[in-house]
Amino acid sequence: MRRGAGVRGTGPSRAGWLRLCCGTVSSVGGGPGAGPRGLGARIVAIPLRWLGLSAGATALAASGLFGGLEHAEKPALPPVKVDEVSKGEPWNVTVTGGRLVGDGLPGVHLDNPANRWVVVLATIEVTAPESRDDMDEIIDVTGVEGLVDDPNLKGLDPQYVLSMRDGTPVRYLQPSMPEKLAFFWEQESTAAVPTEMTVTINKKTYRVSTLDGHKAWFDPEPRAELTVPIEDRRGK
């Protein structure tokens, strides 16, 4: 994540952040009580007896190949709404809105000044007992064309995650201290202007590492999703 790299200007402007935040942003936060991206490929040893397929197994394989077997569909993710907290570990997440903003906002820098920012506003509360530094794995965005794939990031991680209090890059979140954040994705100027997006909220599992035996939070995977309207605040 480019947490503050390439920043233009001398510091965040309160007026700039008000332009991003004002309007329909909710003050609702995550309530109390609340590794590497993706699973690594596993190498599975194939028993030698599998190498000699029986006639029945061959027929079964052919049936699946030509449509005789239906693929099991993944269960739908639990839906949540804007301003509704999604509780879980290692964080509670309350998505409060979406924005479309242009260049010139202090604290962020577009690779191409003609492009624009797609922004997700969310309140994050760490429910794990320790501080977290993996803000780029909390949410994912889909349904928006032309998002810039930064080669320095994993997939389509947000280019910036900034605090809504003062526009500074967020490197750590402390347990049980809800924080309002803005997640930034750069969008190509030639892509269609989005009016909504799908935001996926992720979770992690606390388990023993298979590499060194220590316990930590691994395996980010989807927990819930919601459709978020995008308010175009360019020039406002």
ROMI-498064 format. One record per residue (C-alpha): residue number from 1; residue in one letter; x, z, y. Coordinates in steps of 0.25 Angstrom, whole numbers, plus 2048, in hexadecimal, padded with zeros to 3 digits. Last residue first. Layout:
BEGIN
+--------+------+-----+-----+-----+
: fidren : banu :  xx :  zz :  yy :
+--------+------+-----+-----+-----+
:    NUM :    a :   X :   Z :   Y :
...
+--------+------+-----+-----+-----+
end
This chain:
BEGIN
+--------+------+-----+-----+-----+
: fidren : banu :  xx :  zz :  yy :
+--------+------+-----+-----+-----+
:    236 :    k : 7BB : 7ED : 850 :
:    235 :    g : 7C2 : 7E0 : 84F :
:    234 :    r : 7C2 : 7E0 : 840 :
:    233 :    r : 7B8 : 7EB : 83B :
:    232 :    d : 7B1 : 7E3 : 830 :
:    231 :    e : 7AA : 7EE : 828 :
:    230 :    i : 7AB : 7EC : 819 :
:    229 :    p : 7A0 : 7F1 : 810 :
:    228 :    v : 7A5 : 7F8 : 803 :
:    227 :    t : 7A0 : 7F6 : 7F5 :
:    226 :    l : 7A4 : 801 : 7EC :
:    225 :    e : 7AC : 804 : 7E0 :
:    224 :    a : 7AF : 810 : 7D7 :
:    223 :    r : 7BA : 815 : 7CE :
:    222 :    p : 7C4 : 809 : 7CC :
:    221 :    e : 7D1 : 80C : 7C5 :
:    220 :    p : 7DE : 812 : 7C9 :
:    219 :    d : 7E6 : 816 : 7BD :
:    218 :    f : 7EF : 821 : 7C0 :
:    217 :    w : 7EF : 82F : 7C7 :
:    216 :    a : 7FB : 838 : 7C2 :
:    215 :    k : 800 : 840 : 7B7 :
:    214 :    h : 80E : 83F : 7B2 :
:    213 :    g : 812 : 839 : 7A5 :
:    212 :    d : 81C : 82F : 7A9 :
:    211 :    l : 817 : 822 : 7A5 :
:    210 :    t : 809 : 824 : 79F :
:    209 :    s : 806 : 82C : 7AB :
:    208 :    v : 7FC : 838 : 7A8 :
:    207 :    r : 7EE : 837 : 7AE :
:    206 :    y : 7E6 : 838 : 7BB :
:    205 :    t : 7DD : 82C : 7BC :
:    204 :    k : 7DB : 824 : 7C8 :
:    203 :    k : 7CE : 81F : 7D0 :
:    202 :    n : 7CB : 813 : 7D8 :
:    201 :    i : 7C1 : 810 : 7E2 :
:    200 :    t : 7BD : 801 : 7E3 :
:    199 :    v : 7B9 : 7FB : 7F0 :
:    198 :    t : 7B0 : 7EE : 7F0 :
:    197 :    m : 7B0 : 7E7 : 7FD :
:    196 :    e : 7A6 : 7E3 : 808 :
:    195 :    t : 7A5 : 7DA : 814 :
:    194 :    p : 7B2 : 7D2 : 811 :
:    193 :    v : 7B7 : 7C7 : 81B :
:    192 :    a : 7BA : 7BB : 812 :
:    191 :    a : 7C9 : 7B9 : 810 :
:    190 :    t : 7D2 : 7B1 : 819 :
:    189 :    s : 7D6 : 7BD : 821 :
:    188 :    e : 7DC : 7C3 : 815 :
:    187 :    q : 7D9 : 7D1 : 812 :
:    186 :    e : 7E2 : 7DD : 813 :
:    185 :    w : 7DD : 7EA : 80C :
:    184 :    f : 7DD : 7F7 : 813 :
:    183 :    f : 7D8 : 805 : 80E :
:    182 :    a : 7D4 : 80F : 819 :
:    181 :    l : 7D4 : 81E : 815 :
:    180 :    k : 7CB : 82A : 819 :
:    179 :    e : 7D2 : 836 : 812 :
:    178 :    p : 7CB : 841 : 80A :
:    177 :    m : 7D5 : 84D : 807 :
:    176 :    s : 7D2 : 853 : 7FA :
:    175 :    p : 7E0 : 84F : 7F4 :
:    174 :    q : 7EA : 848 : 7FE :
:    173 :    l : 7EB : 839 : 801 :
:    172 :    y : 7F9 : 833 : 802 :
:    171 :    r : 7FF : 826 : 809 :
:    170 :    v : 7F4 : 823 : 813 :
:    169 :    p : 7F8 : 819 : 81E :
:    168 :    t : 7F4 : 81E : 82C :
:    167 :    g : 7E7 : 819 : 833 :
:    166 :    d : 7E4 : 827 : 839 :
:    165 :    r : 7D8 : 82D : 832 :
:    164 :    m : 7D4 : 821 : 82A :
:    163 :    s : 7E1 : 822 : 822 :
:    162 :    l : 7E7 : 815 : 81D :
:    161 :    v : 7E8 : 80E : 810 :
:    160 :    y : 7EF : 801 : 812 :
:    159 :    q : 7F2 : 7F4 : 80A :
:    158 :    p : 7E7 : 7F8 : 800 :
:    157 :    d : 7EA : 7F5 : 7F2 :
:    156 :    l : 7E6 : 7E7 : 7ED :
:    155 :    g : 7EF : 7E5 : 7E2 :
:    154 :    k : 7FB : 7EF : 7E2 :
:    153 :    l : 802 : 7EE : 7F0 :
:    152 :    n : 80E : 7E7 : 7F5 :
:    151 :    p : 809 : 7D9 : 7F1 :
:    150 :    d : 7FE : 7DC : 7FB :
:    149 :    d : 7F1 : 7D4 : 7F6 :
:    148 :    v : 7E9 : 7D1 : 803 :
:    147 :    l : 7DA : 7D2 : 801 :
:    146 :    g : 7D4 : 7C4 : 802 :
:    145 :    e : 7C6 : 7C6 : 7FD :
:    144 :    v : 7BF : 7D4 : 7FD :
:    143 :    g : 7B7 : 7D8 : 7F1 :
:    142 :    t : 7C1 : 7E2 : 7EC :
:    141 :    v : 7C7 : 7EF : 7F1 :
:    140 :    d : 7CF : 7FA : 7EA :
:    139 :    i : 7CF : 809 : 7EC :
:    138 :    i : 7D7 : 815 : 7EA :
:    137 :    e : 7E4 : 80E : 7E5 :
:    136 :    d : 7EA : 80C : 7F3 :
:    135 :    m : 7E9 : 81A : 7F6 :
:    134 :    d : 7F3 : 81E : 7EB :
:    133 :    d : 7FB : 829 : 7F3 :
:    132 :    r : 7F2 : 835 : 7EE :
:    131 :    s : 7F4 : 844 : 7F0 :
:    130 :    e : 7F2 : 84E : 7E4 :
:    129 :    p : 7E6 : 855 : 7DE :
:    128 :    a : 7DE : 848 : 7DC :
:    127 :    t : 7D1 : 847 : 7E4 :
:    126 :    v : 7D7 : 83F : 7EF :
:    125 :    e : 7CD : 83C : 7FA :
:    124 :    i : 7CB : 82E : 7FF :
:    123 :    t : 7C2 : 82A : 80A :
:    122 :    a : 7C1 : 81B : 80B :
:    121 :    l : 7C1 : 80F : 815 :
:    120 :    v : 7C4 : 801 : 80E :
:    119 :    v : 7CB : 7F7 : 817 :
:    118 :    v : 7CC : 7E8 : 816 :
:    117 :    w : 7D6 : 7E4 : 820 :
:    116 :    r : 7D8 : 7D6 : 827 :
:    115 :    n : 7E1 : 7CA : 827 :
:    114 :    a : 7E5 : 7C2 : 833 :
:    113 :    p : 7F0 : 7CC : 835 :
:    112 :    n : 7F6 : 7C8 : 828 :
:    111 :    d : 7FE : 7D4 : 821 :
:    110 :    l : 7F4 : 7DD : 828 :
:    109 :    h : 7FA : 7EA : 82D :
:    108 :    v : 7F4 : 7F8 : 82C :
:    107 :    g : 7F6 : 805 : 834 :
:    106 :    p : 7F0 : 801 : 841 :
:    105 :    l : 7E4 : 7F7 : 840 :
:    104 :    g : 7E9 : 7E9 : 846 :
:    103 :    d : 7E4 : 7E0 : 83C :
:    102 :    g : 7D6 : 7DE : 838 :
:    101 :    v : 7CB : 7E8 : 831 :
:    100 :    l : 7C1 : 7E6 : 827 :
:     99 :    r : 7BB : 7F4 : 823 :
:     98 :    g : 7B5 : 7FB : 817 :
:     97 :    g : 7AE : 808 : 815 :
:     96 :    t : 7AD : 817 : 811 :
:     95 :    v : 7B3 : 816 : 803 :
:     94 :    t : 7B3 : 825 : 7FE :
:     93 :    v : 7BE : 827 : 7F3 :
:     92 :    n : 7C1 : 834 : 7EC :
:     91 :    w : 7CF : 834 : 7E6 :
:     90 :    p : 7D7 : 837 : 7D9 :
:     89 :    e : 7CD : 837 : 7D3 :
:     88 :    g : 7BE : 835 : 7D5 :
:     87 :    k : 7B3 : 835 : 7E0 :
:     86 :    s : 7AE : 829 : 7E6 :
:     85 :    v : 7A8 : 82E : 7F3 :
:     84 :    e : 79D : 826 : 7FA :
:     83 :    d : 79F : 820 : 808 :
:     82 :    v : 79D : 812 : 803 :
:     81 :    k : 797 : 812 : 7F6 :
:     80 :    v : 79B : 814 : 7E7 :
:     79 :    p : 799 : 80C : 7DB :
:     78 :    p : 79E : 811 : 7CD :
:     77 :    l : 7A7 : 806 : 7C7 :
:     76 :    a : 7A0 : 7FC : 7BE :
:     75 :    p : 7A4 : 7FC : 7AF :
:     74 :    k : 7AE : 7F2 : 7AB :
:     73 :    e : 7A7 : 7E7 : 7A3 :
:     72 :    a : 7A9 : 7E5 : 794 :
:     71 :    h : 7AD : 7D7 : 791 :
:     70 :    e : 7A3 : 7D0 : 788 :
:     69 :    l : 7A7 : 7CB : 77B :
:     68 :    g : 7A3 : 7BD : 775 :
:     67 :    g : 7A8 : 7B6 : 782 :
:     66 :    f : 7B2 : 7AC : 77C :
:     65 :    l : 7BE : 7B5 : 77B :
:     64 :    g : 7B7 : 7C1 : 777 :
:     63 :    s : 7B1 : 7BA : 76B :
:     62 :    a : 7BF : 7B4 : 768 :
:     61 :    a : 7C5 : 7C2 : 767 :
:     60 :    l : 7BA : 7C7 : 75E :
:     59 :    a : 7BC : 7BB : 755 :
:     58 :    t : 7CB : 7BE : 754 :
:     57 :    a : 7C8 : 7CC : 752 :
:     56 :    g : 7BF : 7C9 : 746 :
:     55 :    a : 7C9 : 7BF : 740 :
:     54 :    s : 7D3 : 7CA : 740 :
:     53 :    l : 7DE : 7CA : 74B :
:     52 :    g : 7EC : 7CD : 745 :
:     51 :    l : 7F4 : 7D1 : 751 :
:     50 :    w : 7EC : 7DE : 752 :
:     49 :    r : 7F2 : 7E4 : 746 :
:     48 :    l : 7FF : 7E4 : 74E :
:     47 :    p : 7FA : 7EF : 757 :
:     46 :    i : 7FB : 7EB : 766 :
:     45 :    a : 803 : 7F4 : 76E :
:     44 :    v : 7FC : 7F5 : 77C :
:     43 :    i : 804 : 7F4 : 789 :
:     42 :    r : 7FC : 7FA : 794 :
:     41 :    a : 7FB : 7F3 : 7A1 :
:     40 :    g : 7FB : 7FD : 7AD :
:     39 :    l : 7ED : 802 : 7B2 :
:     38 :    g : 7EA : 7FF : 7C1 :
:     37 :    r : 7F1 : 803 : 7CD :
:     36 :    p : 7FE : 80B : 7CA :
:     35 :    g : 7FF : 818 : 7C9 :
:     34 :    a : 7BB : 84A : 7E2 :
:     33 :    g : 7B6 : 855 : 7E4 :
:     32 :    p : 7B6 : 854 : 7F3 :
:     31 :    g : 7B0 : 848 : 7FB :
:     30 :    g : 7B6 : 83B : 7FE :
:     29 :    g : 7B3 : 838 : 80D :
:     28 :    v : 7A7 : 834 : 815 :
:     27 :    s : 7AB : 831 : 823 :
:     26 :    s : 7A4 : 823 : 822 :
:     25 :    v : 7AA : 817 : 829 :
:     24 :    t : 79E : 80F : 82F :
:     23 :    g : 7A4 : 80B : 83C :
:     22 :    c : 7B1 : 810 : 840 :
:     21 :    c : 7BD : 810 : 836 :
:     20 :    l : 7C5 : 803 : 839 :
:     19 :    r : 7C3 : 803 : 848 :
:     18 :    l : 7C5 : 812 : 848 :
:     17 :    w : 7D2 : 80F : 841 :
:     16 :    g : 7D7 : 805 : 84C :
:     15 :    a : 7D2 : 80E : 857 :
:     14 :    r : 7DB : 81A : 851 :
:     13 :    s : 7E7 : 811 : 851 :
:     12 :    p : 7F1 : 813 : 846 :
:     11 :    g : 7FF : 813 : 84A :
:     10 :    t : 80B : 80B : 851 :
:      9 :    g : 806 : 7FD : 84E :
:      8 :    r : 808 : 7F5 : 842 :
:      7 :    v : 809 : 7FB : 834 :
:      6 :    g : 811 : 7F2 : 82A :
:      5 :    a : 811 : 7FD : 81F :
:      4 :    g : 807 : 808 : 821 :
:      3 :    r : 803 : 80B : 813 :
:      2 :    r : 805 : 7FD : 80E :
:      1 :    m : 800 : 800 : 800 :
+--------+------+-----+-----+-----+
end
